[in-house]
């Protein structure tokens, strides 16, 4: 097979840059590189390590972009698209991730390039965006879906929605996980004074739509010796982030770790008692898949992306229903200790979502 040369837009970069798209790209492109594809990832300066030029056969190409949440992604995509267009003979196709960057699809098509768009979810529903930003993101979804050479959805509900809205075929290629052996308690648990099976875990970027404030509120209302560990950080420090930290500081049982490496997260997943996701919007959450791959019981909000991963309604609660979330957390804490992992979850993830 002839070498396929691919340019990547729409990700902050990798390795060890937090975010579902970033993990998706890290796992996908290192595998494609091992199959003989030549991959260049247009990363954002400030997120990737300056010394990372090649990662597992993937070229990491950082370019400048302003660190402002309202314009960072689109400016980066525009500059990347311009660079790709000026060097179009170096690429066979461009792969764009997310609806915002998809706005540049027609520009790349005008350069004569084939463009694949992967839709990771309706970003315009995220609470952080104002009216104008939401309108631009909706336009990005429309333009990307209409003008891309091919469109990919990371979940079945996204595929169904796009096909119904835009009347074109969409490929379903889900997010995945890499199966790992469990890690023994180690340096991370010692640092945060955690005991095996004595903490509840939540993982993700610190943004309002992830619902960490709901988890903190519900957890603070229950009488338990368990700790709550929130692993993740904010790309942009704001009032919400500061408010969350202040609320966590008022309860000695709550630990906020900041951004964690893959190895550190593996240790936390391996030794937690329960995983909780209270998201209001997701594409197909890698964090939930990772928790299930370690055999963790999960408690998740009732949104389409989550409900593709479980068939037990008792494990779900309506987004924002803190009373029900509190009751389920209390019920779970009263059931402890829970020993071992859920073999059915591990088998399900391995069969359906192993990269």
N, C-alpha and C positions, 0 to 999 in steps of 0.2 A: 504494500500500500504506500502511495506517495505521502510524504510528510504534509500534514495539515497545519497551517500557520494561523493561529487564533489570537486576536486581541481582546482583552477583557476590560469592560467598563462597569461601574456601578457598585464597586466594593471599596472599602477603606484599605484593604490589603490584608496580608497575613505573613507569617504565622503569629499566633497568640494575640490577635486583635479581636476584642469581644464583639459579638454580634452573630445572629443566625446566618446572614448572607456571607459573612467572612468565614465562618466555619464550613458552610456549604462549598464555597469556592476553594478553600484549602484542601478539603477532602476530594473534591471532584477533579481539580486540575493537576494535582500531583499524580493521580491515577491516569489521567489522559496523557500526561508527559511520559509516564512509564510505558505507554502504548505507542509512543513515537510521535505524538503531536508536539508542535513547538508553540509554547504558550507564553504570552507576555501579559502580565497583569498591570494595568495602570492604577497604581496605588496612590494614596494621599500622603504627602509628606507630613510628618508629625505623628502618624499612627504606626508606621513600620519602622523597624530599626534601620538606621542609615547603612549599616554594614551588610544588611540582607540584600544581596544582589540576585542570588539564585537559591530557591528553596525546593528541594526534592525535584530538581529538573525544571522548575518553573521560574521564568525570569520575572523578577519584581522590579517594576519601573516607576519609582515615586515621582510625582509631579506636584508642584505647589498648588494649594488651594486655600482660601481664607477660612479660618476656624470660626465660622459663624453658622449656626444651625440652619438659618433660613436660606442661605445661598451656597453653602459648602458643597453639597452634592452636585448641584446643577452646574456650578462654575467648573468644578473638577471634570465633570463629564464633557462639558463644552471644550475645555482645553485638551482633554484626551482625544476627543473626536477630531479636533483640528489636527493634532499631531498624527493620528492614524490616517486621516485623509491625505496629508502631505507625504505620507510614506505608505500609500495604499498598495504598492507593489510588494510590500513585505508581508501582506496578510491575505489569507483566503476568505476569512470571515471575521465578524465581530460578534461577541457575545455580551449582551447588556443585561444587567440584573436590576430589578425593581422598576416601579412605574415612573418615578421621577426621571431617572436617567434615560428612560425609553423615549422621552420627548425629543431626543437627538437622533432617533432612528431615521427619519427622512434625510437628514444631512448626510449620514453615512451611506444611505442608498444612492444619493446623488453622486457620491464619489465612486459609484459602481461596485460597492461592497455588499456581500450577503450579510444579513443581520439576523441573529437569533436573540429573542427577548425571553427572559425567564421572569415570570410574575410571581413574586413572593408574598403577595397579599395586597389588600386595598389600603395602601399607606395614607390615603386621604381621609380615612376614618380615625387616624391617630389624633389624640386629644391635643397634642402640642401644636398642631397647625392651625392658623387662622383661615378666614374665608378665602383670601386670595391664594394662599399656598395650597389649600384643598382643591381649588379650581384648577390650578396648574397641574397638580398630581393626577386629577381625573383626566385632564387633557393628555398627560403623558401615557396613561393607560390606554386611552382611545387610539392615540397616534401609534404607540408601540404595537398594539394588537392589530391595527389595520395595515401597517406598512412593513412590519417585519417579514423576513423570508419565512420564518417559522416561530411559533410561540410555544413556550413550555410553562406548565403550572406545577407548583410543588405539592399541591394537594388536590384531592378529587373535587372538593367544593369550589376551589378557584377555577378549575377546568370547566366545571358545569356552568358557573357564573359567566365566564368569558365567552363560552360557546353560545349561551343564550343571549348575551348582550350584543355580541358582534358578529354572530353568524359565521364563524370560521372554525376549522378544526384546531384543537389545542392538544399538545402532547402532555401526558401526565408522567413526570419524572420526580418522585418525591425526594424530600430531604432524607438523609440517612445518618447512621452512626457507625463508628468503628467499635467492634466488640472488644472489651478489655477484661483482663483478670482483675479481680477485686484487690484493692490496696489495703494493707494493714494500717491501723492508726499510726501516725508518724508526726513529722514536724509541724504540719498545718494544725492538727488537732491539739498538739501541745501548745502551740502559739496562742490559740484561742480558748484554751482550757475546755476542750470538748471531750466527751466520753462516748464510746461506741454505743450506738442505738439510743442516745440520750439527747438527740436534737432533731428538729424539723428543718428541712433545707428548702430554700427558694433561690433560683439562679436567674440572672438576666440583667440587661441594661437597666439602669435606674431612670425610668421614664414613667409618666403617670399611667399610660395605658397598660403597663404590666401589673398594676394593682397592688404593688407592695404595701401601700398605705392601708389597704383593706386587710392584708395579712397581719400587719402590725396591730391594727385596731382589734381584730378578732382574737389574736393571740394574747394581747395584753389583758383581755377580759377573763381569761381562764386561769384557774389555779393549778399549776403543773410545775414539776421540777425540770421538764424539758427546756432546752434552749431553742431559740429560733435563729438560724443562720441565713443571712441574705448575702449571697455571693454575686458581686457585680459592681460596676461603677457607672458613672455618667460621662458621656462624651463631652457634655457641656454643663458645667456647674450652674444651677439655677435655684430659684426659690423652692421648688419642689424637692430637689436634692437636699438642700439645707434643712427643710422642714422634716424630711424623713429621718435624717441623722439626729435632729433634736429629739424627735419622738423615740427613736431607738435608745438614745442616751438616758432616757428617763426610766428604762426597764433594764436591769442588769442581766436579764436572761436573753436579751437580743444582741446579736453580733452582726455587724456589717463589715465585711472583709475587704471591700473594694474589688478591683479586677483581679482575677486569679488565673494562673497558668493552667494548661490542660492537665498537667500532673497533679496540681493542687486540687483541682475540681474532682479528679478521679478519686482522690483520697476522701473528699467530702461525700461524694455519691456513695462510695463503698461502705461507709460507716453510719449513714444517717438512718433515722427511724421512719421518716416519711418525707415525700417530696410534695410541695404545694405550688401550683401556678394559679394565680387569680387574674390572668390577663383578660382584657376586654376585646383584644384583637390579636390574631396570630395568622401566619400563613400555614406552616406546619412546624411546630416548635421543636427544635433539636434538643432543647433542655429536657423536655418531657420524654423524648425518645431515649436520651442518655440515662435519665433516671430509671426508666423501665428496663434498659439494657443491663443495669446493675441489680435488677430484681427488686427495686424499691416500690413499695405501695405508693400510689399517687392519689392526690386530691386536687381536682382541677375544675376550673370554671366551665360552665356549659356554653361553649362557643363552637361553631362548626369544626374548626381545626382540631380542637381537643377531642370532640366526639368521634372523630375518625379513628382515634387511638384506643378507645375503651368501649366496652359493651355493657358496662355495669353502671346504671344511673345513680346508684348510691355513692359513687366516687365523684360525683359532680355537684356543683352548686351554681346558681345563677350569678353572673358577674355583678358585683356590688352588693350582694346579699350577705352582709357581714354577720347577721344573726345566724343564718344557716351555716356559714363557714365556721363561726365560733362554736356552734353545737357539734359540728363534725370534728373539729380539732379536739374538743373536750372528750367526745366519744372515743376518738382514737387514743388519746393519752390515757384514758381509763382502761384500754385494752392491753397496754404494755405489760410485760415485754413481748415484743414480736421477734421471733428468731428466724434466721435464714432468709432467703429471698423468694420471690414469686417466680417459680420456674416457668409458669405459663407466660408471664410478661417477657422474660428473657427469650423464650422460644419464639414468641410473636415478633419481637423486634428483629431477631436474627433472621427469621424467614422472610420478613416483609421489608425491612429497612437497613439491612447490613450493606454498607457501601460496596 
